[in-house]
Amino acid sequence: MRSLARWTMRCARRYRFDRNPLRRRTDRIEAIAVLLTLLALLAGLWPATIAARMVYQRGVVAEREEPAHRSQVTAVLLEDAASTSTVSSQGAVLGIKAKVRWYTPEGLMRTEVTSVPAQAKAGSALELWIDASGRPTTAPRTHPQTVADTAVAGFGVMAGAAGVLFLNLVLIRWMLDRRRYAEWDREWIGAHDRWRRPRQP
């Protein structure tokens, strides 16, 4: 905490606007660029808040509507899960599926290959969510999922804006540094010429 406070004070002294004669024009331009970057970052809170609010509202609507179009049924595995696992060329398990059978709320029997828990055995029961047509689907959205998506959306917008602004500030500082080095080189050459100039008798 103390080191952060020292760093903050050092930045404040470096970029503050004063009448210090040692500050060059490039230093003042850099201070203005830093100030504008901070203001733009604060302005980025507005689109981040809008994005997070939109995601939250969509999530709340899905929480309210999805349970009405989805049902949870008990399915029976017709084969062992391990016998039908999908494996990549490197040997990694991409997904475990097996043939299962269930009955829809209307009493229709359905049989289909779907994702199942690892090491599930034939004859075991599985809780399955199905949509209005009786096909397997995901569980209805929960409020924690909505909150998590909202946080990710807001943070993503702010992180993207901060990244663009930081890269822009780095580019400005790089250009100013090149100008400073060129000015220093000219001043050193002038000083060298003055020092080597022979004194008049």
N, C-alpha and C positions, 0 to 999 in steps of 0.2 A: 504494500500500500504506500509506504514511504517513497519507494523508487518511482511509483507511478506519479506521485505528487511532484517529485523533483523533475520528472520528464515533462509534466504538464507546465510547470513553471518555466522550464527551459524553453519550451515551444512558445509560451506566451511572451517571454522576453525577446525571442528571435523574431516573431512575426508581429509584434505590436507596432502601432503607427506612432512614431515620435519624430523629433527633429534631430536625431542623432546624425552628425555630419559624416560618420563612417558608413552609414547605410547608403548603398548605391541605388541607382534606379532599378537594377535587376532585383535587388533585395525587396524593394517596395512592390514590384510586380509580383514576385513570389508570394508575398504576404497577402496581396489582393486575391491571388489564385487560391490560396489556402482558405481564405474567408469565403469566397464564392463556392468552393467545394463543400465546406461545412453547411452553408445555406442550402445548397442543392441537395445535400444528404438529408437535411431536415425536411425539405420539400418532398423528398421521396417517401416520407411517412404517409403522405396522402394517398398515392396510388397503392401502396402496400396495404393500407387500411381498407381501401375499396376492394382490392383483390381478396383479402381475407374475409371481408363481409359477404362477398358474392359466394365464395366457397362455403361459408358457414350456412348461408340461406339455402343453397342447393342441398347441403347435407341434411338440414332440418326437414326439408320437403321430402327427401328420400327416406328419412327415418319414419315419417308419417305415412308415406304411400307404399313403400316396399312390403311391409308385413301384410297388407291387404292382397297382394298379388303373389305371395309366396307361402308355402306350407312346409311343415317339417313332418317327414314320414320316417318309418323304420324300414330300412332295406336289409336284405339278407345276401351275404356274399355267396356266389355260386362257385368261386375258385379262390385259391390262395393268392394273396396280393403279391408275394415275392415272385411268383411264376410269370407275372406279366409286367414287371417293372421295366420302365424305359431307361436305357443306358446310352450315354454318349460314346463317341469314338475313343475318348480318353478314359472311359470306365466309370465316369461319374453318373450317379443316379439322377435323372432329370425329373422323373415323376413315377409314382406308383399307382397303377390302375388295375382294376379287376372288374369282372362282370358281376353285377348285382341285380337283384329283383325287388321291386316294391309295388305297392298298390297306391293309386292316387286317391284323393278324398272321394272321388266319384265311384271308386271300386274297380277301376281298370288296372290290370296288371301290366307293368312295364319292366323290360329287361334291357340293360344298357351297360356299357363299359364306362366307368367313371373313376375319379380319384378316390383312393381309400387309404386308411392309415397303414404305415409300414408294418410288416409281419402279420397282417390280418389273415385269419384262416377262413377257409370255406365253411359256411354254416353260421358264422358269427353275425351279430346284428350291427347295423350301422345307422346312425341318425343322419338323415339326408334332407337337404332343402331342395324343393322343386318349385318351378314357376307355374303360371296359370295353365300352361300346356302340358304340365306333367314332366318336364325335363329337368335334370339336375341344374342347380344354380347356386350362387353364393348365399350366405346367410344375410338377412336384412342388415342394413347399416345401423350401427350403434352410435350413441352420442359421443363416446370417447374417440371413435374413428373420425367423426366430424370435427371435433376439437383438434385432433392431431393434424388433419388435412388443412384446417384453418391456419394453424401455426406454421406449417410447412409453406403454405402459399404466401403468407405475410413475410416470413423470413426469406423466402426465395426472391421475392421482388426487391426487398431491401438489400440482400446480398448481391443481386445483379446490378442494382443501381450503384452500390458502393464499389463494386469491382470496376465498373466503367469510369466512375469519377476518380478512383485511385489511379487507374492507368492514364487517364487524362492529366492528372496532376504530376505523375512521374514524367510524362512526355514534356510538359511545360518546364519542369525543373531541369530536365536534360538539356532543353534548348537554352535556358537561362545560364546553366553551367558552362555550356560552350561559349556563350557570349562573355561570361566572366573571365574564362581562361584567355580568350582573345584580348580582352581589355588588359588583363594582367601582363600578358606577353608584350603588348605595346608599351605599357608603363615601364616594364623592366628594360626594354630596349632603350627607351628615352632616358632612364636613369643611368644606364650603362654609358650612353653617349655623353651625358653630362659629366660623369665621373672621369671619363677618359679625355675630356676636353682639356687641352693644355691651358694653364693659367697665364694670364697676361702679365708681363713683367711690370 
